[in-house]
Amino acid sequence: MKRISISTLGAVVLAVTLTGCSRDNVQVYHVATNETVLPQAPAVASASPAAMPTSMPGDMPAPDNSGQPQLKYTLPDGWKEKPLTQMRVASFTASENGKDADISVVPLGGMSGGDLANVNRWRGQVALPPIDEDASTKSAESVAIADKTGSLYDIAGTETGSGDQVRILGAILHGDDAVWYFKMTGDAALVEKQKPNFIAFLKSVDFGKLPPPSTMDLSKLPASHPDISAMGATAAPATDAGDQPAWTVPAGWQPGQLAQFLVARFVVKGNGDAGATVNVSQLVGDGGGLVPNVNRWRAQLGLPPASDDDIAKLATIDASGSKATVVEISGIDPRSNKPASLVGVVLPLTSQTWFYKLMGDASVVAAQKDAFIKFVQSAKYP
């Protein structure tokens, strides 16, 4: 087995959750595809954000994924890399006795459709009827993905039309601000045989980290921005100050490591080991919609989805001439199995939506809530 490191694509299409984009390219079977294959790429591949689409079928927005970390993994024996597509950040094939299986890795920010919707999409690809939430939960296996725990679904059925036996191994990992989908599709017997390799691949994944962001040069702030040099605050860290809002960061907030889909991250320390993080991300359009994003945050604290009516009743604040929705959630952080709280703000602007999230120890979140809201309201967008 060999260790591989690739630069992931500069933008990832959200369309994997949509019916029109759900038919991945499997070599052995006559599965329709609307993925656009990029030119043949070497082992280390990257794509410019400008080369990626900014919207998808049905006018659903694609996230700006230009700041992704590197994805590293151990490639199982017999797996071969394939050209990347606009949907994938990694792509492979496994073959034996004339039979092939296709392997893909797709990360999604903002709206990801929900686990049940994706499981039923996969079931539809092998001519199986949809199932309910309870049956989906019972069918999931726990699986190690990198140093986290994800859900693995083993789905066997037939190819519509030919009747060939096909199988899908689909793994889902919920990260802080993205959902990762790992999928193997192909001949049923071959996929079953490759399952140990697929599980080993998942465990070998390393999402990597971006270099620590540098502090913005105060001289680059817009002329209209108030002087913050004596306010006990710092300008926001940025990979490109011209693309980031000018805002006033509360005293004590420290720049943190950027991760996938994030524009900015801050670390807030409390007493002892208590702490919280502030994540800021931005998507074009409505970012997938308010309801899916609120329920994505709820899932991060182990809570069930809220109804559309309940979400419609959430409080709002004025920010940048718009009405922003404020989300307050308390639950259990599945990573630490400790109580945690979350305050989130969803701010729709003319052609984009900004997502602000304060999450961590309940006491730290409660103490920082007012400062967090003022931070959101202080932002002046380029």
C-alpha positions in Angstrom: 0.0 0.0 0.0 1.3 3.5 -0.8 0.8 6.8 1.0 -0.8 9.5 -1.2 -1.3 13.2 -0.6 -3.4 15.3 -3.0 -4.5 18.9 -3.0 -8.3 18.7 -3.0 -10.4 20.7 -5.5 -10.8 24.4 -5.1 -14.6 24.1 -5.2 -17.0 21.2 -4.7 -20.4 21.0 -6.2 -23.2 20.4 -3.8 -25.1 18.4 -6.4 -24.3 15.0 -5.0 -27.4 15.3 -2.8 -29.7 15.9 -5.8 -31.3 13.3 -8.0 -30.0 14.9 -11.1 -26.4 14.5 -10.0 -26.6 11.2 -8.1 -25.5 8.8 -10.7 -21.7 8.4 -10.4 -19.6 7.1 -13.2 -19.1 3.3 -12.8 -17.2 1.7 -15.6 -18.8 -1.8 -15.7 -22.4 -0.7 -15.5 -24.3 1.6 -17.8 -25.1 4.2 -15.2 -25.9 7.6 -16.6 -23.6 10.4 -15.5 -23.6 14.2 -15.7 -20.2 14.6 -14.0 -17.8 16.6 -16.1 -14.4 14.9 -16.2 -11.4 17.2 -15.8 -8.3 16.7 -17.9 -6.1 13.7 -16.8 -4.4 14.8 -13.6 -1.2 13.5 -12.0 -1.1 12.0 -8.6 -0.9 15.4 -7.0 -3.8 17.4 -8.5 -5.5 20.7 -7.9 -8.1 22.8 -9.6 -8.6 26.5 -9.6 -11.8 27.8 -8.1 -12.4 29.7 -11.3 -12.6 26.4 -13.2 -15.4 25.1 -11.0 -19.1 25.9 -11.3 -20.7 28.5 -9.1 -24.1 26.9 -9.3 -25.8 23.6 -9.8 -28.9 22.1 -11.4 -32.1 23.6 -9.9 -30.2 26.8 -9.0 -28.7 25.2 -5.9 -25.5 27.0 -4.8 -22.1 25.4 -4.8 -19.8 26.3 -1.9 -16.6 28.3 -2.3 -14.1 25.6 -1.3 -11.0 27.4 -2.2 -9.4 27.0 1.2 -9.5 23.3 1.5 -6.8 21.4 3.4 -4.9 18.5 1.8 -6.4 15.1 1.9 -4.0 12.3 2.7 -4.6 8.6 2.7 -3.1 5.1 2.2 -4.1 3.7 -1.2 -5.0 0.0 -0.9 -3.2 -2.5 -3.1 -5.0 -2.8 -6.4 -6.7 0.5 -6.3 -5.9 2.9 -9.2 -6.4 6.7 -9.2 -8.9 8.1 -11.8 -9.2 11.6 -13.2 -11.0 13.9 -10.8 -14.4 15.3 -11.6 -16.1 18.5 -10.5 -17.9 16.4 -7.7 -14.9 14.6 -6.3 -11.7 15.4 -4.4 -10.5 11.8 -4.7 -11.4 9.1 -7.2 -10.3 5.5 -7.7 -11.2 2.2 -9.3 -10.7 -1.4 -8.2 -10.8 -4.2 -10.7 -10.7 -8.0 -10.8 -11.6 -10.6 -13.4 -13.1 -8.0 -15.7 -15.3 -6.5 -13.0 -14.8 -2.9 -11.7 -15.8 -0.9 -8.7 -15.8 2.9 -8.5 -14.6 4.8 -5.4 -15.3 8.4 -4.7 -14.7 11.0 -2.0 -17.0 14.1 -1.9 -17.2 16.8 0.8 -20.2 19.1 1.1 -20.6 22.3 3.0 -23.9 23.9 4.0 -26.8 21.8 3.0 -25.9 18.1 2.5 -29.5 16.8 2.2 -29.4 14.8 5.5 -28.2 11.2 6.0 -31.6 9.6 5.4 -32.0 11.4 2.1 -28.5 10.3 0.9 -29.1 6.7 2.1 -32.3 6.6 0.1 -30.6 8.1 -2.9 -28.0 5.3 -2.7 -30.8 2.7 -2.3 -32.5 4.1 -5.4 -29.3 3.6 -7.4 -29.6 -0.2 -6.8 -33.3 -0.4 -7.4 -34.3 -0.5 -3.7 -37.3 1.4 -2.1 -36.7 4.1 0.4 -36.7 3.4 4.1 -37.5 5.5 7.1 -35.2 7.2 9.7 -35.4 4.3 12.2 -34.6 1.6 9.6 -31.7 3.8 8.3 -30.3 4.2 11.8 -30.4 0.5 12.4 -28.7 -0.3 9.1 -25.7 1.9 9.9 -22.4 0.5 11.1 -19.9 2.5 13.1 -16.7 3.0 11.2 -13.4 4.8 11.9 -12.7 7.6 9.4 -9.4 9.3 10.2 -9.5 9.7 14.0 -13.3 10.2 14.1 -16.3 7.9 13.9 -18.6 7.8 10.9 -21.5 5.7 9.7 -21.2 3.0 7.1 -24.1 1.7 5.0 -23.8 -1.6 3.0 -26.5 -1.6 0.3 -27.0 -4.5 -2.1 -29.4 -4.6 -5.0 -29.6 -4.7 -8.8 -28.9 -2.4 -11.7 -32.1 -1.1 -13.3 -32.5 -2.5 -16.7 -29.7 -5.2 -16.7 -30.6 -6.8 -13.4 -26.9 -7.2 -12.6 -26.1 -7.6 -8.9 -24.6 -4.3 -7.6 -23.5 -3.1 -4.2 -22.8 0.2 -2.6 -20.6 0.9 0.4 -21.3 4.4 1.6 -19.7 6.1 4.6 -20.7 9.5 6.0 -18.7 11.6 8.4 -20.0 14.8 9.9 -17.2 17.4 10.4 -17.4 20.8 12.0 -18.5 22.6 8.8 -18.7 19.9 6.2 -20.1 16.4 5.6 -17.8 13.9 3.9 -19.1 11.1 1.7 -17.0 8.1 0.8 -18.6 5.7 -1.6 -17.7 2.4 -3.4 -20.1 1.2 -6.2 -19.8 -1.8 -8.5 -20.1 -5.5 -9.0 -21.7 -6.9 -5.8 -19.1 -9.7 -5.3 -16.2 -7.4 -5.9 -17.4 -4.7 -3.6 -18.0 -7.3 -0.9 -14.5 -8.6 -1.3 -13.1 -5.0 -1.3 -15.0 -4.0 1.9 -11.9 -4.6 4.2 -9.8 -2.4 1.9 -12.5 0.3 1.9 -12.7 0.3 5.7 -8.9 0.4 5.9 -8.8 3.3 3.5 -11.3 5.2 5.6 -9.2 4.8 8.7 -6.1 5.9 6.9 -7.6 9.3 5.8 -5.9 12.4 7.2 -7.7 15.6 6.4 -4.6 17.7 7.0 -4.5 21.3 8.2 -3.8 24.7 6.6 -1.0 26.8 7.9 -2.0 29.1 10.7 -3.6 32.2 9.3 -1.7 35.5 9.6 -3.0 38.6 11.2 -4.4 41.1 8.8 -2.3 44.2 8.3 -4.3 47.0 9.9 -3.3 49.3 7.1 -5.4 47.1 4.7 -8.6 47.9 6.5 -11.1 50.1 4.5 -10.7 53.8 5.1 -14.2 53.9 6.5 -13.4 51.3 9.2 -13.1 52.7 12.7 -9.7 52.7 14.4 -9.4 49.5 16.4 -5.7 49.8 17.5 -6.7 50.8 21.0 -9.9 48.8 21.4 -8.4 45.6 22.8 -9.4 43.9 19.6 -7.5 42.6 16.5 -8.4 42.5 12.9 -9.6 39.1 11.6 -7.0 36.6 10.3 -7.3 36.0 6.6 -5.8 34.1 3.7 -6.9 37.0 1.5 -7.9 40.2 3.3 -9.6 41.5 0.3 -12.2 38.7 0.4 -13.0 38.9 4.1 -15.2 41.3 6.0 -13.6 43.9 8.2 -14.8 43.3 11.7 -14.0 43.9 15.3 -12.8 40.8 17.1 -13.5 40.7 20.8 -10.5 40.7 23.2 -9.3 37.3 24.1 -10.3 35.6 20.9 -7.3 34.0 19.2 -7.0 33.1 15.5 -7.4 29.3 15.0 -6.5 26.8 12.3 -8.6 27.2 9.2 -10.4 24.1 8.0 -12.6 23.2 5.0 -15.1 25.8 4.0 -14.1 28.3 6.7 -13.4 32.0 6.1 -12.2 32.5 9.6 -11.9 30.6 12.9 -11.2 31.9 16.5 -10.5 30.0 19.7 -11.9 31.2 23.0 -10.5 29.8 26.2 -12.4 29.6 29.5 -11.5 28.3 32.9 -9.3 25.2 33.0 -9.8 23.1 29.9 -13.1 24.8 29.0 -13.2 26.5 25.6 -15.2 27.3 22.5 -14.5 28.0 18.9 -16.0 30.6 16.5 -16.3 29.5 12.9 -17.2 31.7 10.0 -18.2 30.4 6.5 -19.9 31.8 3.4 -21.8 30.3 0.6 -23.4 31.7 -2.5 -27.2 32.2 -2.7 -29.1 30.9 0.3 -26.3 28.4 1.2 -28.7 25.5 0.9 -31.5 27.0 3.0 -32.1 27.9 6.7 -33.8 24.7 7.8 -31.1 22.2 6.6 -28.3 24.3 8.1 -30.0 24.7 11.5 -30.7 21.0 11.6 -27.1 20.3 10.6 -26.0 22.3 13.6 -28.5 20.4 15.8 -27.0 17.1 14.6 -23.6 18.3 15.7 -24.9 18.3 19.3 -26.8 15.1 19.0 -30.2 16.6 18.6 -33.0 15.5 16.2 -34.1 17.8 13.4 -36.5 20.7 14.3 -39.6 21.3 12.3 -39.9 24.1 9.7 -42.4 25.8 11.9 -40.1 25.8 15.0 -37.2 27.2 12.9 -39.5 29.9 11.5 -40.0 31.1 15.0 -36.3 31.7 15.8 -35.2 35.1 16.9 -33.6 37.6 14.5 -31.2 40.4 14.8 -30.3 43.4 12.6 -26.9 43.0 10.9 -25.5 44.7 7.9 -28.9 46.0 6.8 -30.4 42.6 6.8 -32.3 40.3 9.3 -30.1 37.5 10.6 -31.5 34.4 12.3 -30.1 33.5 15.7 -29.9 29.8 16.7 -29.3 28.7 20.3 -28.8 25.0 21.0 -27.7 22.9 24.0 -26.8 19.2 23.8 -23.9 16.7 23.8 -20.8 17.1 21.7 -20.4 13.6 20.3 -16.6 14.1 20.0 -16.1 14.6 23.7 -19.4 13.2 25.0 -19.7 16.3 27.2 -22.4 18.9 27.4 -22.0 21.7 24.9 -23.8 24.7 23.6 -24.0 26.5 20.3 -25.0 29.9 19.2 -25.3 30.4 15.5 -26.2 33.3 13.2 -27.4 32.9 9.6 -27.0 36.2 7.7 -28.5 36.4 4.2 -27.1 39.2 2.0 -27.8 40.1 -1.6 -26.1 37.1 -3.3 -24.6 35.1 -0.5 -25.2 33.8 3.0 -22.8 34.1 5.9 -22.8 31.5 8.7 -21.4 32.3 12.1 -21.1 29.6 14.8 -20.0 29.8 18.5 -19.8 26.3 19.9 -18.1 24.7 22.9 -18.3 24.5 26.7 -21.7 25.7 27.8 -20.3 28.2 30.3 -17.9 29.7 27.7 -20.6 30.0 25.1 -23.0 31.7 27.6 -20.2 34.2 28.6 -19.3 35.0 25.0 -22.8 35.2 23.5 -23.1 39.0 23.7 -19.6 39.5 22.3 -20.3 37.0 19.6 -23.5 38.9 18.5 -21.6 42.2 18.5 -18.8 40.6 16.4 -21.4 39.5 13.8 -23.0 43.0 13.7 -19.6 44.7 13.4 -18.8 43.0 10.1 -18.5 45.2 7.0 -18.5 43.1 3.8 -16.3 43.8 0.8 
